[in-house]
Amino acid sequence: MSVDETPREAAPEQPAVFDVDVVGDRALASVERGDVSLVVEAPAGISAEELEQTLAGLPESIERTTGRFADSTTMSANTTESDGSSDIEETGDDDVGGGA
């Protein structure tokens, strides 16, 4: 296939976009892949080896955390039914409240 040809299949995974900015004495590294974004802030002088060692357990940690929340009920899964009426008590125009 030449460079000008359109591929017959889409790539199975979206490419990761990696960006590093140095702001003052801090380095901000961001990685984006599809709907997932990760930003890491570190001292500007950190070496690639130090950063790699610090982040080494991150994928496993994300998997553990995802597993913990996968079995729990989220607020969006709330199945409370509503009868369509309002919880606010409706009053007539002549009912102004007050004491006896």
C-alpha positions, 0 to 999 in steps of 0.5 A: 500500500502506498502513502496515498492509499486509504487504509481498508481498516481503522487502527484498532486503538487511538494513538496516544498524544504525549505533551510536556510543558515546563512552567516555572519549577514544575513540569506538566506531562499529559497523555491523552488517548481517546476519552482518557486523559492523564496529567502528571505534575513533577519537579522540572528537574526530574529525570525520565527514569525517576518519573518512570519509576514513580508511575510504574504501578499506575496501570495496575492501580487504575485496574484495581480502582476500576474493579472496586467501582465496577460492582458498586451502584452509581448515582446514575443507576438510581432506580427510584421511581417518581409518580410525576407529582411535585414534592412541593406542597401547593397552596391556594392564593389565600393561604399566606401561612402564619400563626394562629 
